[in-house]
Amino acid sequence: MAEVKKFIKKRSASISNVYVEGGKLPPQAKDLEEIVLGALMLEKNAISVVVEILKADSFYDEKHKIIYEAIIKLFERADPIDILTVTAELRKMSTLEIVGGAYFITSLTNRVASAANIETHARIIAQKFIQRELIRISGEIQTDAFEESADAFDLLDTAERKLFEVSNGNIKKDYRGINSVMKETIREIEELKNKEGGLTGVPSGFSKLDRATSGFQKSDLIIIAARPGVGKTALMLSIVRNASLSNIEKPKAIAVFSLEMSSKQLISRMISSETEIDGHKLKTGMLHEHEWQQLNSKIAKLSQAPIFIDDTPALSVFELRAKCRRLKQQNNIEMIVVDYLQLMRGDESSNNNTNREQEVAYISRSLKALAKEIDVPVIALAQLSRQSEKRTGFKPMLSDLRESGSIEQDADMVMFIHRPEMFGMTEWEDGSSSHGQAQIIIAKHRNGSTSDDIKLRFINNYTKFTEIADYEYNVDPEMSTDTPGTITISSKLNNKWNESDDSNAPF
């Protein structure tokens, strides 16, 4: 304990030496720090708001920093946060007497009447921390710049890096409603019929899959896994679109955390999928007049869908949990999607010696815990190892889940996407054509039976999955038998392509 006191005294002295020059005190808001800490111990949901804004270093007073660290530890373990638990945690950390004892912890709550303004108070504390960091960095840059031997370009690079670290560490990206991202919109489609019967969870919009699963159930962790390029994100977007618009009167709110693609890239894919305009044409903007009309005439539905997209890269489990809790409180989300699991970071406070397999195991356990806590299905996309490409038939297995066997253990359902075309195969095992088709394999289903006979149509140009029945493929009898690969397409969705321009065709 004596060593801890010496450390705090030394650290406080160093802070004062950095800032207190010319009689000026560093920017601070100690009164607000006390109010925020008190509110965190009074209001159960306050931590979900504050944790996205503040970290321990944001507090100017060292005692407040230690108390906040204890609160964060309780939050990470999903333990209750109140006067007694915080006091017990500080006692366990051997820092209770350092911060002023149980009396000081109690006095923090006496200053708070309500936690209604806690977000505003937390943002003020964060701003003061950023100001202190800018002062510190500016002082370091000034000291280095006076060195005659210093390289000016190295100094410039160092200054840019340090300022970027301040910005990147304190200005967090947040979720956005789909209508804030999407400039173009998508067309209306037929309302899916006869899907409500037997459905007890969030529908996927694919009849055979919904019959096998009864919809995605609350508190379930669902893994969708495949090799790169097979269509994980495409299937995820198709499910998100179908689920959010399955009931026009009461659409389901869905949170999408995209660690691989930006929100604009996701929206571009959704536009291509819904309008059935080639994705490459959307990237270049080279659309024909009838395609612009098609795009503009289908604007209302999806742009108003309650889909919230967060494309923060390298998202940690800690950040994800805080964001989801807030989304649940503010928007009552009914499903969470993560694309994809292996791009997430584990516990930042864990041992640096933790290997990748242990980190992925921690992530999968945390996703399952999140599904139970928020009480919504969590769909996590995952990569497969190359083992499936080495066996006959190329079908994926549970053992192919990459980097950790705990993914299989924690998941309530594991689904694989198998597309024989990716491996040069033109037929299914029964001899039927596999052209443009994908097999959805339910390899694990904790609350139901497994299945390997679910087939969907995959349309590569639009990166979308549909029911096979929605697209009927027939050889045109008027075409010569010497003309290979000639097909005509009849869509139940009443899609029409310009006869003079076949660039809109799905293949």
C-alpha positions in Angstrom: 0.0 0.0 0.0 2.9 2.3 0.7 4.2 1.7 -2.8 0.8 2.6 -4.3 0.7 5.9 -2.3 4.2 6.7 -3.5 3.2 6.0 -7.1 0.2 8.3 -6.8 2.2 11.1 -5.2 4.9 10.8 -7.8 2.4 10.7 -10.6 0.5 13.7 -9.3 3.7 15.6 -8.9 4.7 14.8 -12.5 1.3 16.0 -13.8 1.7 19.3 -11.8 5.2 19.8 -13.2 4.0 19.4 -16.8 1.1 21.8 -16.5 1.6 24.3 -13.7 3.9 26.8 -15.5 3.2 30.5 -15.3 0.7 29.9 -12.6 -1.8 28.1 -14.8 -3.7 25.0 -13.7 -4.4 22.3 -16.3 -8.0 22.0 -17.5 -10.1 20.0 -15.1 -13.6 19.4 -13.8 -13.1 17.7 -10.4 -16.6 18.5 -9.2 -18.1 16.9 -12.3 -15.9 13.9 -11.9 -17.3 13.3 -8.4 -20.9 13.8 -9.7 -20.4 11.3 -12.5 -18.9 8.7 -10.1 -21.7 9.2 -7.7 -24.3 8.8 -10.5 -22.7 5.6 -11.7 -23.3 4.0 -8.3 -26.9 5.2 -8.2 -28.2 4.5 -11.7 -28.0 1.0 -13.1 -27.8 1.9 -16.8 -25.6 5.0 -16.4 -22.4 3.0 -17.0 -23.6 2.0 -20.6 -23.6 5.7 -21.5 -20.4 6.8 -19.7 -18.2 3.9 -20.8 -18.4 5.0 -24.4 -17.1 8.4 -23.5 -14.7 8.1 -20.6 -11.7 5.9 -19.8 -9.8 5.8 -16.6 -7.2 8.3 -17.8 -9.9 10.8 -18.5 -10.2 11.6 -14.8 -7.9 14.4 -13.5 -7.9 13.3 -9.9 -6.0 10.1 -9.2 -8.5 9.0 -6.6 -11.3 9.4 -9.1 -9.3 7.4 -11.6 -8.9 4.5 -9.2 -12.6 4.5 -8.3 -13.6 4.5 -12.0 -11.2 1.6 -12.6 -13.0 -0.4 -9.9 -16.3 0.4 -11.5 -15.1 -0.7 -14.9 -13.9 -4.0 -13.4 -17.4 -4.6 -12.0 -18.9 -3.7 -15.4 -16.7 -6.2 -17.2 -17.8 -9.0 -14.9 -21.5 -7.8 -15.3 -21.6 -7.4 -11.5 -23.9 -4.8 -9.9 -22.4 -1.3 -9.4 -23.3 0.4 -6.2 -21.7 1.8 -3.0 -21.2 -1.7 -1.5 -19.8 -3.4 -4.5 -17.5 -0.5 -5.4 -16.2 -0.4 -1.8 -15.6 -4.2 -1.8 -13.8 -4.0 -5.2 -11.5 -1.2 -3.9 -10.8 -3.2 -0.8 -9.9 -6.1 -3.0 -7.6 -3.8 -5.0 -6.0 -2.6 -1.7 -6.8 1.0 -2.7 -9.8 1.7 -0.5 -7.9 3.8 2.1 -6.0 5.6 -0.6 -9.1 7.0 -2.2 -10.5 8.2 1.2 -12.2 5.1 2.6 -15.8 4.0 2.6 -16.9 7.4 3.9 -15.6 9.2 0.7 -17.4 6.6 -1.6 -20.6 7.3 0.2 -20.1 11.0 0.0 -19.9 10.8 -3.8 -23.5 9.6 -4.0 -24.8 12.3 -1.6 -23.9 15.0 -4.1 -26.1 13.5 -6.8 -29.8 14.0 -7.1 -30.3 12.4 -10.5 -28.3 10.8 -13.3 -30.3 12.6 -16.0 -27.4 14.8 -17.1 -24.6 12.2 -16.8 -23.8 12.1 -20.5 -23.3 15.9 -20.7 -21.1 15.8 -17.6 -19.1 12.9 -19.0 -18.5 14.7 -22.2 -17.2 17.8 -20.4 -14.7 15.6 -18.5 -13.6 14.0 -21.8 -13.1 17.5 -23.3 -10.9 18.5 -20.3 -8.8 15.4 -20.8 -8.4 16.1 -24.5 -7.3 19.6 -23.6 -4.7 18.3 -21.1 -3.4 15.8 -23.7 -3.0 18.6 -26.3 -1.1 20.7 -23.7 1.1 17.7 -22.9 1.8 16.8 -26.5 2.4 20.5 -27.4 5.0 20.8 -24.6 6.8 17.6 -25.8 6.8 18.9 -29.4 8.1 22.2 -28.3 10.9 20.6 -26.3 11.9 18.3 -29.1 11.8 21.2 -31.7 14.4 23.1 -29.7 16.9 20.2 -30.2 19.4 21.2 -32.9 20.0 17.6 -33.9 16.3 16.8 -34.4 15.1 16.1 -37.9 12.2 18.4 -38.8 10.3 15.8 -40.8 10.7 13.2 -38.0 9.3 15.8 -35.6 6.4 16.5 -38.0 5.6 12.8 -38.3 5.8 12.3 -34.5 3.5 15.3 -33.9 0.9 14.0 -36.4 1.0 10.5 -34.9 0.5 11.8 -31.4 -2.4 14.1 -32.4 -4.0 11.2 -34.3 -3.7 9.0 -31.2 -5.6 11.6 -29.2 -8.3 11.9 -31.8 -8.6 8.2 -32.4 -8.6 7.3 -28.7 -11.2 9.8 -27.7 -13.5 10.6 -30.7 -15.3 7.3 -31.1 -17.4 6.4 -34.2 -21.0 5.6 -33.4 -23.8 3.8 -35.0 -25.9 5.7 -37.6 -29.4 5.1 -38.9 -29.4 3.7 -42.4 -31.1 6.9 -43.8 -28.1 9.0 -42.8 -25.8 6.9 -44.9 -28.0 6.0 -47.9 -28.3 8.6 -50.7 -30.0 6.2 -53.1 -32.6 3.7 -52.0 -34.0 0.5 -53.1 -37.2 -0.8 -54.6 -40.2 -2.4 -52.8 -40.6 -6.1 -53.1 -43.5 -8.4 -52.5 -44.3 -8.9 -48.9 -43.2 -12.3 -47.9 -46.2 -14.5 -47.3 -47.0 -17.4 -45.1 -43.9 -16.8 -43.0 -45.5 -16.1 -39.7 -46.8 -19.6 -39.1 -44.6 -21.4 -36.7 -42.1 -18.5 -36.4 -41.2 -17.7 -32.8 -38.0 -15.7 -33.5 -36.6 -13.2 -35.9 -37.3 -14.5 -39.5 -34.5 -14.8 -42.0 -36.9 -14.4 -44.9 -36.0 -17.8 -46.4 -38.9 -20.2 -45.9 -37.0 -23.4 -45.7 -34.4 -22.0 -43.3 -37.2 -20.5 -41.2 -39.0 -23.8 -41.0 -35.8 -25.4 -39.7 -35.0 -22.8 -37.1 -38.5 -21.3 -36.3 -36.6 -18.0 -36.7 -33.5 -16.8 -34.8 -34.3 -17.1 -31.1 -33.7 -14.7 -28.3 -30.4 -15.1 -26.4 -29.0 -17.5 -29.1 -25.5 -17.1 -30.6 -25.7 -18.0 -34.3 -22.5 -18.5 -36.3 -22.5 -18.1 -40.1 -19.2 -19.5 -41.4 -17.6 -19.9 -44.8 -14.3 -19.4 -46.7 -13.5 -15.9 -47.9 -15.5 -14.9 -51.0 -18.3 -17.5 -50.6 -20.9 -14.9 -49.5 -21.0 -14.5 -45.7 -21.7 -10.8 -45.9 -24.1 -11.2 -48.7 -26.2 -13.7 -46.7 -26.0 -11.5 -43.7 -27.3 -8.5 -45.6 -30.1 -10.5 -47.1 -31.1 -11.7 -43.6 -30.9 -8.2 -42.2 -33.0 -6.8 -45.0 -35.6 -9.5 -44.8 -35.8 -9.4 -41.0 -36.1 -5.6 -40.7 -38.9 -5.5 -43.3 -40.7 -8.8 -42.5 -43.5 -6.9 -40.8 -44.2 -3.5 -42.4 -46.4 -2.4 -39.5 -43.8 -3.3 -36.9 -40.4 -3.6 -38.4 -37.6 -5.2 -36.4 -34.7 -3.0 -35.3 -31.3 -4.5 -36.1 -27.8 -3.4 -35.2 -25.0 -4.3 -37.7 -21.4 -4.0 -36.6 -19.2 -4.1 -39.7 -15.5 -4.5 -38.8 -14.5 -5.3 -42.4 -16.5 -3.0 -44.7 -17.5 0.6 -44.3 -21.1 1.6 -43.8 -21.2 3.1 -47.3 -19.9 -0.1 -48.9 -22.6 -2.1 -47.0 -25.3 0.3 -48.2 -24.0 0.1 -51.8 -24.4 -3.6 -51.6 -27.9 -3.4 -50.3 -28.8 -1.0 -53.0 -27.5 -3.3 -55.7 -29.3 -6.3 -54.1 -32.6 -4.5 -53.8 -32.6 -2.7 -57.2 -30.9 -5.6 -59.0 -28.5 -3.1 -60.7 -25.0 -4.5 -61.1 -22.7 -3.4 -58.3 -20.0 -2.3 -60.7 -22.4 0.1 -62.4 -23.3 1.6 -59.1 -19.6 2.2 -58.3 -19.1 4.0 -61.6 -22.5 5.7 -61.8 -22.8 4.7 -65.4 -26.5 3.9 -65.3 -29.1 4.0 -68.1 -32.1 6.2 -67.9 -34.4 3.4 -67.0 -32.0 2.2 -64.3 -32.0 5.7 -62.7 -35.8 5.6 -62.8 -35.7 2.1 -61.2 -33.4 3.4 -58.5 -35.3 6.6 -57.7 -38.7 4.9 -57.8 -37.7 2.5 -55.0 -36.7 4.9 -52.3 -39.0 4.8 -49.3 -39.0 1.4 -47.8 -35.4 0.4 -46.9 -34.3 4.0 -46.2 -36.7 4.1 -43.3 -35.9 0.6 -42.0 -34.6 0.6 -38.4 -31.2 -0.7 -39.2 -28.3 0.8 -37.3 -24.8 0.4 -38.8 -21.5 0.8 -36.8 -18.4 0.4 -38.9 -15.8 1.0 -36.1 -12.7 -1.0 -37.0 -11.1 -3.5 -34.6 -14.0 -3.2 -32.2 -13.4 -4.6 -28.8 -15.8 -6.8 -26.8 -16.0 -4.1 -24.2 -17.0 -1.4 -26.7 -19.5 -3.8 -28.4 -21.3 -4.6 -25.2 -21.6 -0.9 -24.2 -22.9 0.1 -27.7 -25.4 -2.8 -27.7 -26.8 -1.9 -24.3 -27.3 1.7 -25.4 -28.9 0.6 -28.6 -31.3 -1.7 -26.7 -32.3 1.2 -24.4 -32.7 3.8 -27.1 -34.0 1.8 -30.1 -35.1 -1.6 -28.7 -33.0 -3.6 -31.1 -34.2 -7.2 -31.7 -31.1 -8.6 -33.4 -27.3 -8.0 -33.4 -25.0 -8.8 -36.3 -21.2 -8.9 -36.2 -19.1 -9.1 -39.4 -16.9 -10.8 -38.5 -15.8 -12.4 -35.3 -12.1 -12.9 -36.0 -11.7 -9.1 -36.6 -12.8 -8.3 -33.1 -10.4 -7.6 -30.2 -10.7 -9.3 -26.8 -10.4 -7.8 -23.3 -7.9 -4.9 -23.4 -7.1 -5.4 -19.8 -6.2 -9.1 -20.2 -2.7 -10.5 -20.1 -0.5 -9.5 -23.2 0.8 -13.1 -23.3 -2.7 -14.4 -24.3 -2.5 -16.2 -27.6 -4.9 -15.7 -30.4 -6.9 -18.9 -29.7 -7.5 -17.8 -26.2 -8.6 -14.3 -27.4 -11.1 -15.7 -29.9 -12.4 -18.0 -27.2 -13.0 -15.0 -25.0 -14.7 -13.2 -27.8 -17.1 -16.1 -28.5 -18.0 -16.5 -24.9 -18.6 -12.7 -24.6 -20.9 -12.8 -27.6 -22.9 -15.6 -26.1 -23.1 -13.6 -22.8 -24.2 -10.5 -24.7 -27.0 -12.4 -26.4 -28.3 -13.6 -23.0 -27.9 -10.2 -21.4 -29.6 -8.1 -24.2 -32.0 -11.0 -24.8 -31.8 -10.9 -28.6 -30.2 -13.2 -31.2 -26.6 -12.4 -32.0 -25.4 -13.4 -35.5 -21.6 -13.5 -35.8 -19.9 -14.2 -39.1 -16.7 -16.3 -39.0 -13.9 -17.5 -41.2 -13.2 -21.1 -41.9 -9.7 -22.7 -42.3 -8.5 -24.2 -45.5 -9.2 -27.7 -44.4 -12.5 -27.8 -46.2 -10.7 -27.2 -49.5 -8.6 -30.3 -49.0 -11.4 -32.9 -48.6 -13.5 -34.5 -51.3 -16.7 -32.5 -51.9 -15.3 -29.4 -50.2 -18.1 -29.4 -47.6 -17.2 -27.5 -44.5 -17.3 -29.1 -41.0 -17.4 -27.9 -37.5 -13.7 -28.6 -37.1 -13.0 -26.1 -39.8 -13.9 -23.1 -37.6 -10.8 -21.0 -37.5 -8.6 -20.2 -34.5 -10.8 -21.6 -31.8 -12.9 -24.7 -31.0 -14.7 -22.6 -28.4 -16.8 -21.0 -31.2 -18.4 -24.4 -31.8 -18.9 -24.9 -28.1 -20.4 -21.4 -27.4 -22.7 -21.2 -30.4 -26.3 -22.3 -30.2 -26.4 -22.7 -34.0 -23.7 -23.0 -36.6 -24.5 -22.6 -40.3 -22.1 -23.1 -43.2 -22.4 -21.7 -46.7 -21.3 -24.2 -49.4 -21.1 -23.1 -53.1 -19.8 -25.9 -55.3 -19.2 -23.5 -58.1 -16.3 -22.0 -56.1 -14.5 -25.3 -56.5 -15.3 -26.0 -60.1 -18.2 -28.4 -59.4 -21.3 -28.1 -61.6 -23.6 -30.6 -59.9 -24.9 -31.5 -56.5 -24.5 -35.0 -55.2 -27.9 -36.0 -56.7 -26.8 -35.0 -60.1 -28.8 -31.8 -60.4 -27.2 -28.6 -61.5 -25.5 -26.4 -58.9 -25.2 -23.4 -61.1 -25.9 -20.2 -59.2 -26.9 -22.1 -56.1 -25.7 -22.3 -52.5 -26.2 -24.8 -49.8 -26.9 -23.7 -46.2 -25.7 -26.4 -43.8 -27.0 -26.3 -40.2 -24.2 -28.2 -38.6 -25.2 -27.5 -35.1 -28.6 -26.6 -33.6 -28.8 -26.8 -29.9 -32.6 -26.3 -29.8 -33.5 -28.2 -33.0 -32.4 -30.6 -35.7 -29.5 -30.1 -38.1 -30.1 -29.9 -41.8 -28.1 -30.0 -45.1 -30.9 -29.7 -47.6 -31.5 -25.9 -47.6 -30.6 -24.4 -51.0 -30.7 -20.8 -52.0 -30.1 -18.9 -55.2 -26.9 -16.8 -55.1 -26.8 -14.0 -57.7 -23.2 -12.9 -57.9 -23.8 -9.6 -59.8 -26.0 -8.3 -57.0 -24.3 -10.2 -54.2 -27.6 -11.4 -52.9 -29.3 -14.6 -51.8 -32.9 -15.4 -52.8 -35.3 -18.3 -52.7 -34.6 -20.7 -55.6 -38.3 -20.5 -56.5 -37.9 -16.7 -57.1 -35.8 -17.3 -60.2 -36.8 -20.0 -62.7 -34.1 -21.0 -65.1 -35.2 -22.4 -68.5 -33.4 -23.1 -71.7 -34.8 -21.0 -74.5 -36.1 -23.6 -77.1 -35.7 -21.1 -79.9 -32.0 -20.7 -79.3 -29.6 -23.0 -81.1 -28.3 -25.9 -79.2 -24.8 -24.8 -80.3 -25.2 -21.7 -78.2 -23.8 -22.6 -74.7 -25.1 -21.2 -71.5 -28.1 -19.5 -73.0 -30.9 -19.1 -70.4 -34.0 -17.0 -70.0 -35.0 -15.8 -66.6 -38.5 -15.4 -65.2 -38.7 -13.7 -61.8 -41.7 -13.9 -59.5 -40.8 -10.5 -58.3 -41.8 -9.1 -61.7 -38.3 -8.0 -62.6 -38.0 -6.8 -66.2 -34.7 -6.2 -68.1 -34.4 -4.1 -71.2 -34.3 -6.5 -74.1 -31.7 -4.3 -75.8 -29.4 -4.3 -72.8 -28.7 -7.5 -70.9 -26.2 -5.9 -68.5 -28.9 -6.1 -65.8 -29.2 -9.9 -66.0 -28.2 -11.6 -62.8 -25.5 -13.6 -64.5 
